[in-house]
Structure formats: structure tokens, C-alpha cells
Amino acid sequence: MVKVVVVGSIAFDSIKTPFGSVQKALGGSGTYASYASSFFSKTGLVGVIGNDFNQNYLNLLKRKGIDLSGVTVNEKEKTFYWKGEYKFDLNSAITHETQLNAFSSFKPELPEAYKNADYLFLGNISPELQLNVLNQMNKRPKLVLADTMNYYIQKNPELVKKVINEVDIGLMNDSEARMLFNTNNLMTACKKILALNSEWAIIKKGEHGAIFMTEKEFFSAPGYPLENVKDPTGAGDSFAGAMLGYLASKNSVSQKEIKKAIVYGSTVASFNAEGFSLNNLQKINKKHINSRFKEFKKISEF
Amino acid sequence: MVKVVVVGSIAFDSIKTPFGSVQKALGGSGTYASYASSFFSKTGLVGVIGNDFNQNYLNLLKRKGIDLSGVTVNEKEKTFYWKGEYKFDLNSAITHETQLNAFSSFKPELPEAYKNADYLFLGNISPELQLNVLNQMNKRPKLVLADTMNYYIQKNPELVKKVINEVDIGLMNDSEARMLFNTNNLMTACKKILALNSEWAIIKKGEHGAIFMTEKEFFSAPGYPLENVKDPTGAGDSFAGAMLGYLASKNSVSQKEIKKAIVYGSTVASFNAEGFSLNNLQKINKKHINSRFKEFKKISEF
């Protein structure tokens, strides 16, 4: 039974970093998030691919146990394609080309079997579609996590805020939080997320880890000391997917488990950044993840 | 008996931030570091003031118990003056004016009573003077911490590296580390610090805390969740001073104590940033510091 539903893009990525490059590699927010989640829980992916998609890529997701009944094929269009580059500063991508292709007319439709899932991740689809997907559920999931993007914040910040209002966790990175709430201070941004009727605020800080705030608590997760970052693409989605997958495996949204989930999210995201596309995630298993999780504990103790 | 010796600037600072401004307020690397250290251990300050210095400022340091026998007066010059501004991004200062004045001809001379101290902080003096001060000591201190600055890294990176080679901890912030070692990766930078015969590497990351690396260990200290940063000036010096003061109070340089010292450094630096000049540091005592230290523990546990 699908416990975690992930909605997001499935893409071809051509990426160049100072440490190498890949052409038309498997990517996309939905891909990364579902793959990361599936280390912990049965996960279903909702997304669209075009007429040029690579069957090997689908097999890769299938082998991981990801339910693909929510993936539709648009025979008239090609697959979403992104070409980008990271230079010296691996924190910010330079986009060279975006072909939305099949993604531009994507209207996610949840398979019946997904509509009772308790954990839902709304990836990089528009805020309108995020709300639409949420409405397709038979009941309100236990935990809904929505990602956001610079693009949607610039286009319609009020609608992005409405999504945060409707979901449980509006997830964003530090620069998105600063932009959306017009503040440089991440504590202020967290408080503004909470003021939007969000029970939890989580802000991802890339190499610096993540912070978590509730009305009563604050938690700072360290970044993992990565020396060999090859490609940061998908780190945020891996983070979100692993978080939800972990919480679904515990079937708990207690603050204690959420803190752990954040560290599991950082753990999987750190493995992801050590390789291009999903290359490194394909090499690891639960043992690797648990061992690095323990390292996270060790490096933050004093 | 003076346990911690601090060498650095004593200055008038005129500072503007989005949250207010001060004119000719007490500042300087030596001032901040000695004040922060004196919460924990008897501290002596070596620096120079000009003919226009404010006696109230000296009294403020005296009342804190700081030994001022190392402070000389240059009757022919004015006091070091810095005029700067922080805009939206409080991480980087914009310098509007620097008048070195008495500081330009400053040749630190340690009082005899300081020459046996076990803990030495070499603040923002030139690398040449840092080495000169170290040679004035009667014996090698237990722990020598040297700060560095963008200015000296640009001017003479090899000499900055020579200082790191001679001292125990070459302290720098993330942007300085990236510049000095020509890498964007802070793990790589830490390893390069260690390769310079430094037993410990510490990199300050501003709001994101600090990282610490030895041959065998890694530690990530969180930043304190500050909502009301008024003026970040002196944060790095407060961090260094409190670190050394704490270690001197324990008379230990064990890894366990160094980790704690880093968190005490972050604690005092966070109080400092909540006010202009030394205004907020003047309002706090050991109780406040210990209570916030405990909060640091709480926010990093999972």
C-alpha cells in the first residue's frame, strides 16, 4: 500500500559542475523525492513523461519499489528538459535552458489507491496544482509538505502563502524564505511561516543544514561535512522525500520524530550531492543511511 | 594574574545598520575580544589609543576587570577610527572610512607580567606583528589563536599561512577561508588549515555557527537563533575572546573543552550582536551566558 505520495516533475537534466557533467540524466523534483522516500516507505509517484523518455530510467525507479501508476505518458510532447550549471559556488544553479514540454500541460491526477495516503509531498508544480492535488485526496493526510520555488514566489507570492496556509509544512530554502517574507532574518521568516497557520516551519540552508521552528521549539540541524560535492541538483527534493518517507515509516508526526526526520532528510540529501543525477543514491542502502545518521549525532554533540 | 593576553585594535566605530546607528562608539578587535574573555578569566589587553580617547571607555574596560597595563597612549595621533555600514545582509560590512591613526605605527610591546600567560589571542594586527608578539613571550603559551583578515590575505597570503603554521588555531570566517585556500568547500579549507601544521581548524560561519576539525574529529556548532541582530560588529572577536577565556578558566585544551569553548564563543558573540558596540555585553553576566549555553545544547539535540 502506498504510504507516501509524491507529486512533481520527472525530467531530463543536463548538468555541468566543476567536477564533471552529465547529458539528459534522470532528474526532476518528483524523481528525487520519491527515490529518497522509498528508502523508508512504499512511495507512489505522480508525474508526466514525454514520448522520448528512457525505459531504463523507469526501470530504475521500479526496481526501487516505487509505484509508478501515477506516472502518465504524454505521447505528443517530449519530457521536461533542464540544462544548468553550477560554478565555484555550488549553492546556486545557473539555468541555461528550460524546455517544459510535457510538464507545461501537466494536470496531476491521483490514482484511487493514492487518495488515502497519509503522507503527501507537493513538489515543484504550480501553487494552483498543489492545491488541486490536495483536494483530490479522500481525506486530509496526516502530513502534507509543499515545496516552493523562486519562480512561483516572484509570480504570485500570495498564492504561495495560501499553499503554506493549507499544508502542514511549507518547505523552502533560505533565499526563498528571505524573498517570500522580505526579511534577511531566518528566525523572522520562520515566525512568518508559523503565522500562516503552519504548525512547523522548516528552512533548508544547503551546506549549513536546516532549521526547524514551532511555537515552542527550535532545532538546528547541522550540514553534513561533505568534501566531495559533485552535483547539488535534487538535494532539496531528496531532503523532503526522505523526511516524509521516514515519518511514514514511523507513522508519527511528533516533534521528536520530525527532528529525526530532518536529519534523515539531510543524510539522504548529502549522499545525493556526492554524485550526479541519482547515481550515488543508487549505490546506497539503509545501512549507509543509518551509519551517516549516527555521524550527524556525533558531529553535533558537545 | 593575567591568564589571557589579547592583542588587537582599540577603536572608535561609527556604525549604521537597518536597526540604528552609533557615532564614535567603543570598538576594535582587542576591545571586543578582551571584554568577551573577561567573563571567564583575568585578561590583559595590548593596544594603542590616541590623544582623543574617551576616559569613560577605559573605565568601562577597567570595571570589567581587564588589565590595561598593555594599553599605550600615542599623544601625537588620534585613535583608530572606522566608519561602516551593514545593509539588508548583515553578514557583510561596507566600509565608508578607515583612519588608522595611532594604529598605523602600533608596535605591540607586552608588559613583563603578560609574557608568561598561557592563552594568547592575536587580533587584527598584521601577520608580521602577530609573529613579533608571539616571539615576545617568555615561553610558548598553551594555546595561541590568531585571527586573520581579508586585507592581509589579499596583501600577503603566504605570511598569513606562516602565522597559521606558527600558532595553534588560525581562526577565520568562511569567506576568508575560501579566499585563502582558493576553494569553495569548507571541509577542504579545514584540511588545508590542518595541513599547515595547525592542530585545530575552526571556521566561523556567522549566523550559521562554526565548524571545528582535527585529524580525527569534526564538530558543527549551530548558530544561535537570533531574531534581533542589531550590529554584528565584533562578533568574530567576541567569539575568539570568549573561547580563550573559557579554555583558560578550565586550563585545558582537550577536544571536549574546545567544543564547549566554541559554543561559549558563539554564545557571547550572539549577545554581542544584539546591541551596538559593547552595549549588550555590558548588560549580561555569567548567568545569562550559562543559560544561553544550555539553550545551544537544546537546539542541537535530536
Interface residues (C-beta under 8 A of the other chain):
Chain A: F88 D89 L90 N184 N185 L186 M187 T188 K191 K205 E207 H208 G209 I211 M213 F218 F219 S220 A221 P222 G223 P225 L226 E227 V229 K256 K259 K260 I262 V263 K297 I299 S300 E301 F302
Chain B: F88 D89 L90 N184 N185 L186 M187 T188 K191 K205 E207 H208 G209 I211 M213 F218 F219 S220 A221 P222 G223 P225 L226 E227 V229 K256 K259 K260 I262 V263 K297 I299 S300 E301 F302
